[in-house]
Amino acid sequence: MNIFLTGPRRIGKSYVINQILTILSKQAPLKLGGFFTWREGENDPHIYMKPAQVLKQQEVFRLASYNKESGSFSCDLQVFEKKGVALLTETADVDLLLMDELGFLESKAPAFCRAVMTALAATTPVLGVLREGNIPWLQKIRHHALVTLYDVNKNNREELPLLLAAQLTVAFNPPGIN
């Protein structure tokens, strides 16, 4: 089972993911694989990536920086191709693989894109966020036979965590959950 959330910017997709993780971790210990991406606010010119599993010495990687002159992001493809691929492929004993979030920058990182598609075909459930937009590689994920896509909006973002946590519990049934 692979669940992806989509919706407008700042609607609460990452909030829903965090609520799902809170619910699941209260039921039993949860070992996460994958990654989170974020910005430190609208004025921060950088996009960062960190491993999903919380560690004492957590690594943080800068994925991209906004260039005011060009009006676009310049991406560090090596972060996707090395660190991102490692975070998606080192899944031994992982209960859930996180991909928060997938967007346009990754489309220029072929090894990372292959790792995402391989993860979707594997048995470990995936929970992620897809950026909106007509980007061909994101369309492949949206239309993947093993992906269920949920549009997050103001009317459903409070109910989605319970619904999706229940679906994921059935999918991976970690020890201690009946």
N, C-alpha and C positions, 0 to 999 in steps of 0.2 A: 504494500500500500504506500502510495506517494501522494502527499497532500501539499498543494501550493496555494498560497493566498495571493490575491492581486487586488488592486484598487488604487484610487487616487493617492497622491503623495499626502502624507500626514493624516491619513484616515484611521490609522491604528493597527496596521498589519503586524508590526513588530510587537505591539502591545498584546495582540492576540497570541502570538508565538510565546511570549513570556508568560502569559496566563496559562497556556497549555502546559508549559514546562513546570510551572508551579504546581498545577494539579497532578501531573504525572509523578513528580518527585515526592509528593506527599504520600502517594500510594506505595512506592518502593524506590530504592536507590536506582538512579537512572544514569547510565553511561552514555554520554553524547559524543558524536563525531561531527565533523563538518566545521562550520564557521558562522560568525556574525560579521556584518559590515556596518559601519556607521560613520556619521560626521559629528563633530562636536558643536553643532549648531549651524545655522545658515551662513554665519560669517567665517566659518572654518573652511579654508580652501582645499582641505585634504579629505580623502575617503580612506578609512582604515579597515583592516581585517584582523580578527583574532580567532583562535580556536574556540569552538563551542564549549568544550569541557573546561570548567573553571579550574585553574591550576594555581599553585602558590606563585610561581615565577612565570606568569602568563606573557607570552610573546604577542606583540602587536606589530602589524606590518602596514606600511603606508602603500595603498593600492594606486592612488591617483592624486593629482593636484590640479586645481583649477587655475588656468592661465587667463588672466583678465584681458590680455592683449588679443588672444585668439578667440576668447569667449568659449573655450572648451576645456575638457579635462585631458591632461596627459597622463597616460597609464603606465605603471611599471609592470610590464607583461611578465617579468621574471617572478614577481610575487604570485601571480596566478599560476604560471607554468610550473613553478617549483613548490612553493608553500601551499598554494591552493590545491594542487593535485595531491600533495601529501595528506592534507586534511581530509580529502574525499576518499582516499584509497586506504588509509590506515584505519580500517574499520573492524579489526578483530575485537570481539566481545562488546561491540557497540550496540546499544538498544535502539538508538534513533540517530539518524544522520540529518544535521541541520544545514540548510542553505539559505541564510538570511542576509542578503538578498541577491538575486541574479538580475543583471541588467545589461546595458549596452556595452560596457567596457570589456566584458568577458568574450565578446564575439571575436575579438582579435587574438585570443589565446586558445589555439586549437587543442592542445593537450588538456587544458582545463575543461573545455567543452566536451571532449571525449570522456573525461573522468565523470562529469555530471551525467552523461547519457549512460555510461556503464553502471553508475550507482542506481539509476532509475530502473535498470533491468535486474538488479540484485535483490536479495531477500530482505535486507535491512530496510525498514521503513524510512522514508524521507519526509521531512517537514520543511517547507521553504516558502520564500516570497519571490514572486516574479514581478518585475517592474512592468508597468503598462507600456505599450508601444508595439509597433509593427516591425519588430526586429526578427529576422528569419530564424535565428537559433533559439530565441525564446518561444517562437511559434511552434518549433519542434517539440519543446517541452509541454506547451499548452495542449498539443494534440497527441501527446504520447499515450498509448493505450493503457499504461499503468499509472497515469496521473489523474487525480481528481482536483479540479480547480474550484476555489471558493472566492467569490467577490466579497470583499469586506466593505461594509458601509455603516453609517451611523445607526441603522436599524438592527444590524445583526452582530456587531462587534462584541457585545456583552454576552450573547448566547453561544457564539462560535467556540470559545475555549472549552466549554463543557462537552459540546457535541463532538468536537474533533479529538479531545482527550479520550473520550469513550471509544471512538473509532480506532485510535492508535493503541489503546490498551488491548483491544481485541487483536490487533495486528501483530504486536510483539510479545504480549503477555509476559512481562518480566517476572522473575521469581517473587513470590509473595503476593501477587495479585490474583484473586479468584473471580 
